[in-house]
Amino acid sequence: MTTAVDTNVIVALWDRDTKLNSAAQLALDAALGRGGLIIAAPVFAELMACPGRDEAFVDMFCREAGIAIDWNLDEAIWRTAGRAFQAYAARRRHGESGPRRILADFVIGAHAVQKGFSLLTLDDRLYRSAFPSLKIVTI
């Protein structure tokens, strides 16, 4: 099964904390053993904002790590993301606590759901509430 990778997993891989980056590496290796790895376009864009990383670095990293990039996010993905983001916004208005989320989080989850991928993430709370049918793998 193909595994979509959330931004936070790759950021953890690049972290100086050896416990965190080792855990991320093990999780990525295990996911690769179950099938291919892929990131949605928003993950690529978010990774470019990491300190010391630029477009060329992220391209090279993905190529060397065997991570495909899905640049084409179709209407179904955007609609699924929009519905999930709408429900999240309603929950926030009614007092749900927790960190504020951005639309990219919902696009990443919707991409995995619509493509039938599992999602490797450090933050399963958001994805479990927004996408109950999504197969989530956590570190």
Protein Blocks (a to p, Z undefined) as FASTA:
>chain_A
ZZdddfklmmmmmpmblklmmmmmmmmmmmmmnoccdddfklmmmmmmpghiafklmmmm
mmmnopacdfbccfklmmmmmmmmmmmmmmmmnopacddddfklmmmmmmmmmnopacdd
fblmlmmmmmmmbccddZZ
